[in-house]
Amino acid sequence: MKCFPFYNGEKRESPKPSSTLSSYTDREARSCASEIIDASDSSIGSNRPPQFPEKFSDLRVFTFLELKQATRNFSMTAKLGEGGFGSVYKGIIRNPEDPTNRIVAVKQLNTRGLQGHKEWVTEVNVLGIVEHPNLVKLVGYCAEDHDRGIHRLLVYEFMPNGSVEDHLSSRSLSPLSWDMRLKIALDAACGLAYLHEEMSFQQIIFRDFKSSNILLDDQWNAKLSDFGLARLGPSDGRTHISTQIVGTLGYAAPEYVQTGRLRAKSDIWSYGVFLYELITGRRPLDHSRPRNEQKLLEWIKPYLSDPKKFQLVVDHRLPKQRQVLKSAHRLSLLANRCLSRRPKARPSMSEVREVVREIIETSTGIRVPPQIPLISS
């Protein structure tokens, strides 16, 4: 499911020529004062965008040649996927001083549009200053401008088990167990709670929370990825920020789609949609299904009030054991709270995190220690 802008009757601006991109230098890209730039922000050009604090010392600056060699000249056999931003490749970073090679994921910007560059800058800014076990780690970046072209790349830790969307797909050869789905729900809640409530300077709104942006490492820990649409949350007593509407159909909160008013509770709506993905194994929008089953949130409604009917919506690949059905129903109750039409009625992510933790303990009988907030320095 691709990320794209929603339009509400406003005229779409024509993309600026690529020469605009060359005005961004390598120094600016990694400056501690780099601005978080959002192509959908109507204030660009009139107001100074908000800034993130300094914390870029751990990011490595790669040359384009290094990343070209790491990906075998961006070989098709190394290609992991592609999207609106560009393409992602598996790479091997070789260090002559260290016999162990590091496997990474290299995201190469499609330089034909300005939107992709601004998302690149946002990712460098966000991932350069956040650190949490449930957020994908940014290893470094490349920003080179010369006669042979403009190069913007990001280098991440490699996540060998792919995305949650991959494993929920009906085509998956390794569907996720129920216990694993609960763990993923908790990991994702921890990552969002950190962004919303545990940053030392200001909250970050993810704005594109979805199963394809949740990746799994070699230990099957879930981590949020793709921060190109992230925004700093409201400050100075404001309840929201106003921005052009971007996101993914099926996940975006209705009040955001209708008004462009963005708040942390918009992410919580998306999380509620994701919980129903975990329960049903279905995508939020699936046009390959019969018409009355294409929209997940509409299809599931008639089944929620009757426990006997509820088991019909639980992913058919899961065992219909009593404990699975019971915890799935509890998770659906949490999803319903996240999907309240009134943003203020939605729980905070720290509350969501604790409810998921309690569901896991009840379902598995294994105590899960309460999450200790990791305050970003």
VOGU-3710 file (C-alpha; in Angstrom, 3 decimals, decimal comma):
1> mkcfpfynge> 0,000/0,000/0,000  1,722/3,151/-1,176  2,025/6,406/0,661  0,602/9,337/-1,226  -0,905/12,772/-0,666  -4,651/13,250/-0,344  -6,003/16,260/-2,161  -9,007/18,296/-1,048  -9,562/20,508/-4,012  -6,340/22,488/-3,721
11> krespkpsst> -4,201/22,925/-6,796  -1,259/20,563/-6,864  2,030/22,358/-7,268  4,259/21,344/-10,130  7,543/19,784/-9,016  10,497/22,116/-9,103  13,435/21,280/-11,335  16,099/19,057/-9,857  18,555/21,937/-9,793  16,774/23,052/-6,637
21> lssytdrear> 18,141/20,002/-4,911  21,726/20,989/-5,438  21,269/23,945/-3,113  21,370/21,487/-0,227  24,962/20,742/0,695  26,406/17,850/2,649  27,234/20,228/5,468  23,641/21,431/5,660  22,274/17,898/5,616  24,175/16,904/8,712
31> scaseiidas> 24,194/20,220/10,516  22,760/20,087/14,005  20,583/22,991/12,983  19,210/21,226/9,919  15,586/22,062/9,521  12,928/19,397/9,505  11,438/20,123/6,129  8,006/18,864/5,126  6,958/19,266/1,529  3,344/19,331/2,637
41> dssigsnrpp> 3,880/22,218/5,041  2,069/25,242/3,651  4,281/27,522/5,727  7,431/26,721/3,765  8,856/29,916/2,399  7,102/32,092/4,958  7,943/30,698/8,383  11,087/29,000/9,581  10,373/25,275/10,006  10,929/23,776/13,465
51> qfpekfsdlr> 14,390/22,461/14,275  15,651/19,354/15,991  18,424/19,591/18,585  21,972/18,458/17,942  22,791/14,770/18,106  24,451/13,706/14,878  27,825/12,575/16,190  27,063/8,873/15,681  26,042/9,143/12,028  28,619/8,057/9,488
61> vftflelkqa> 28,992/10,081/6,287  29,420/7,677/3,352  30,716/8,491/-0,091  28,622/7,497/-3,069  31,456/5,242/-4,235  31,410/3,367/-0,915  27,690/2,668/-1,231  28,000/1,790/-4,899  30,573/-0,841/-3,968  28,523/-2,024/-0,979
71> trnfsmtakl> 25,521/-2,747/-3,208  27,520/-4,137/-6,147  26,691/-1,096/-8,267  23,089/-1,135/-7,037  22,595/-4,575/-8,499  19,073/-5,862/-9,118  20,005/-8,970/-7,134  20,669/-6,730/-4,118  17,404/-4,841/-4,476  15,024/-5,263/-1,537
81> geggfgsvyk> 12,174/-3,090/-2,770  11,139/0,323/-3,998  8,603/3,043/-3,341  7,882/6,691/-3,973  11,152/7,676/-2,279  13,326/5,451/-4,437  14,855/1,992/-4,140  16,263/0,019/-1,208  19,239/-2,325/-1,560  21,022/-4,798/0,653
91> giirnpedpt> 24,633/-3,789/1,088  27,810/-4,962/2,765  30,034/-2,346/4,358  33,592/-3,643/4,390  36,069/-2,274/6,882  39,728/-3,155/6,229  40,509/-2,579/9,902  37,752/-4,940/11,036  37,393/-8,510/9,689  33,626/-8,456/10,325
101> nrivavkqln> 31,570/-6,929/7,541  28,369/-5,077/8,332  25,170/-5,838/6,432  23,032/-2,750/5,887  20,019/-1,520/3,948  20,766/1,346/1,556  17,898/3,590/0,481  18,646/5,562/-2,680  16,630/8,711/-3,318  14,938/9,202/-6,649
111> trglqghkew> 16,301/12,678/-7,362  13,674/13,547/-9,977  11,421/15,181/-7,386  11,807/17,660/-4,536  9,387/15,771/-2,272  11,792/12,843/-1,967  14,658/15,119/-0,993  12,639/16,746/1,753  11,673/13,331/3,098  15,382/12,409/3,017
121> vtevnvlgiv> 16,249/15,495/5,090  13,449/14,689/7,536  14,706/11,127/8,007  18,253/12,313/8,674  16,941/14,839/11,181  14,598/12,457/12,987  16,745/9,318/13,065  19,815/11,390/13,819  18,412/12,382/17,210  16,195/9,487/18,324
131> ehpnlvklvg> 17,367/6,232/19,827  15,109/3,399/20,926  15,191/-0,411/20,537  11,904/-0,275/18,611  13,050/2,292/16,040  15,198/1,287/13,071  18,695/2,646/13,535  20,138/5,020/10,961  23,801/4,119/10,440  24,671/7,032/8,181
141> ycaedhdrgi> 23,948/8,835/4,934  25,410/10,133/1,701  24,847/13,619/0,293  26,946/14,452/-2,747  26,398/17,046/-5,462  28,696/17,159/-8,480  28,691/17,213/-12,253  27,894/13,521/-12,478  24,713/13,868/-10,487  22,998/14,453/-7,170
151> hrllvyefmp> 23,189/11,609/-4,678  21,047/11,300/-1,559  21,169/7,965/0,252  20,381/6,658/3,721  22,061/3,662/5,349  20,117/1,675/7,961  20,654/-1,376/10,069  19,553/-4,406/8,043  16,257/-5,995/9,087  16,479/-9,553/7,709
161> ngsvedhlss> 12,927/-10,661/8,470  11,238/-8,020/6,365  8,071/-6,136/7,206  5,064/-7,153/9,259  2,969/-6,592/6,133  4,998/-9,295/4,367  4,195/-11,856/7,052  0,511/-10,934/7,339  0,061/-11,289/3,589  -2,046/-14,185/2,361
171> rslsplswdm> 0,944/-15,102/0,184  3,281/-15,444/3,167  4,836/-18,852/3,672  5,510/-18,000/7,323  2,370/-16,462/8,861  2,968/-14,969/12,280  1,877/-16,895/15,364  -0,552/-15,220/17,748  2,108/-14,781/20,428  4,383/-13,136/17,861
181> rlkialdaac> 1,592/-10,785/16,797  1,096/-9,726/20,398  4,815/-9,097/20,773  4,817/-6,987/17,609  1,847/-4,998/18,929  3,819/-4,288/22,109  7,043/-3,409/20,278  5,214/-0,986/17,998  3,419/0,582/20,965  6,761/1,081/22,719
191> glaylheems> 8,207/2,819/19,670  5,237/5,167/19,304  5,076/5,883/23,044  8,720/6,945/22,914  8,086/9,342/20,031  4,924/10,788/21,572  5,784/10,990/25,253  9,430/10,306/26,008  11,340/12,807/23,887  13,153/15,392/25,975
201> fqqiifrdfk> 12,499/18,316/23,634  9,183/17,823/21,822  6,985/14,959/20,669  7,317/13,523/17,188  4,264/12,468/15,197  5,082/9,526/12,940  2,265/10,287/10,472  2,689/7,140/8,375  2,252/4,271/10,821  1,387/1,074/8,936
211> ssnillddqw> 2,392/-2,576/8,782  4,812/-2,065/5,875  6,721/0,463/7,998  7,231/-2,009/10,846  10,308/-4,140/10,211  11,573/-7,282/11,957  15,191/-7,904/12,944  16,997/-11,235/13,245  15,445/-11,796/16,693  11,961/-10,862/15,425
221> naklsdfgla> 11,931/-7,594/17,327  9,665/-5,068/15,617  10,994/-1,600/14,788  9,331/1,432/13,233  10,914/2,613/9,990  10,501/5,275/7,286  10,312/8,644/9,042  10,121/10,731/5,880  6,689/12,124/6,778  7,359/12,631/10,507
231> rlgpsdgrth> 6,545/15,996/12,059  7,294/17,712/15,319  4,136/17,812/17,409  2,330/20,964/18,548  3,953/23,230/21,147  3,144/26,355/23,156  -0,198/24,958/24,266  -1,462/24,217/20,770  -3,622/21,129/20,290  -2,539/20,317/16,738
241> istqivgtlg> -0,467/21,391/13,774  -2,013/22,175/10,395  -0,450/20,595/7,338  -1,309/19,353/3,888  -2,768/15,886/4,144  -0,403/13,031/3,355  -0,445/9,448/4,485  -1,815/6,074/3,471  -5,450/5,374/2,693  -6,961/3,007/5,225
251> yaapeyvqtg> -4,663/4,195/8,024  -5,107/7,975/8,167  -7,327/9,328/10,969  -10,626/10,760/9,659  -10,275/14,157/11,332  -6,827/14,549/9,775  -8,103/13,608/6,317  -10,995/16,061/6,644  -9,204/19,059/8,166  -5,428/18,630/7,848
261> rlraksdiws> -5,126/19,013/11,622  -2,425/16,644/12,811  -1,914/15,477/16,389  -0,361/12,479/18,142  -3,835/10,965/18,421  -3,743/10,647/14,614  -1,004/8,023/15,025  -3,138/6,243/17,613  -5,966/5,855/15,102  -3,462/4,253/12,699
271> ygvflyelit> -2,313/1,940/15,488  -5,925/0,836/16,026  -6,194/-0,066/12,346  -2,960/-2,027/12,683  -4,356/-4,028/15,618  -7,197/-5,203/13,399  -4,637/-6,173/10,778  -2,928/-8,377/13,356  -6,244/-9,911/14,409  -7,659/-10,576/10,953
281> grrpldhsrp> -4,595/-10,918/8,738  -6,322/-8,540/6,312  -5,158/-5,269/4,802  -7,071/-2,074/5,661  -8,052/-1,724/2,005  -8,098/-4,739/-0,271  -9,773/-4,330/-3,650  -9,195/-7,995/-4,492  -11,927/-8,992/-2,019  -15,714/-8,858/-2,523
291> rneqkllewi> -17,041/-5,295/-2,409  -18,510/-5,622/1,105  -15,173/-6,906/2,456  -12,778/-4,426/0,861  -12,699/-1,920/3,758  -11,491/-3,684/6,886  -13,047/-1,354/9,468  -16,469/-1,535/7,815  -16,355/-5,283/7,253  -15,452/-6,091/10,843
301> kpylsdpkkf> -18,173/-4,011/12,554  -21,046/-6,567/12,548  -18,843/-9,220/14,145  -17,590/-7,287/17,158  -20,580/-7,414/19,492  -21,169/-11,171/19,330  -18,361/-13,410/20,696  -19,577/-16,297/18,539  -19,368/-14,175/15,414  -16,082/-12,589/16,435
311> qlvvdhrlpk> -14,109/-15,771/15,860  -15,114/-15,565/12,193  -12,919/-12,491/11,703  -9,839/-13,909/13,435  -7,175/-14,848/10,886  -8,032/-18,353/9,644  -4,336/-19,276/9,823  -4,410/-18,956/13,615  -5,541/-21,822/15,867  -9,042/-21,163/17,219
321> qrqvlksahr> -7,968/-21,921/20,765  -9,962/-20,344/23,564  -7,021/-18,307/24,846  -6,212/-16,963/21,378  -9,820/-15,910/20,782  -10,082/-14,360/24,231  -6,938/-12,252/23,891  -7,848/-11,342/20,299  -11,185/-10,033/21,571  -9,429/-7,991/24,265
331> lsllanrcls> -7,117/-6,579/21,625  -10,149/-5,626/19,523  -11,583/-3,685/22,474  -8,333/-1,734/22,661  -8,449/-1,182/18,900  -11,956/0,251/19,243  -10,714/2,774/21,793  -7,900/3,804/19,460  -10,471/4,190/16,678  -12,750/6,566/18,544
341> rrpkarpsms> -14,080/9,295/16,259  -13,236/11,792/19,003  -9,441/12,189/19,167  -9,544/13,195/22,840  -11,254/9,894/23,681  -8,387/7,845/22,276  -5,905/6,529/24,849  -2,306/7,725/25,019  0,343/5,415/23,618  1,763/4,752/27,083
351> evrevvreii> -1,689/3,553/28,152  -1,982/1,438/25,004  1,421/-0,061/25,719  0,399/-1,137/29,222  -2,890/-2,652/28,041  -1,049/-4,720/25,428  1,453/-5,803/28,059  -1,388/-6,991/30,314  -3,030/-8,871/27,436  0,249/-10,685/26,765
361> etstgirvpp> 0,637/-11,650/30,412  -2,917/-12,986/30,584  -2,615/-14,832/27,281  0,799/-16,433/27,817  1,099/-16,580/31,589  4,530/-14,984/31,243  5,211/-11,783/33,138  6,304/-8,915/30,921  8,172/-6,232/32,913  6,573/-2,782/32,723
371> qipliss> 8,251/-0,616/30,138  10,685/1,896/31,580  10,507/5,190/29,668  13,653/5,861/27,660  13,995/9,617/27,764  15,877/10,928/24,746  18,794/13,109/25,722
//
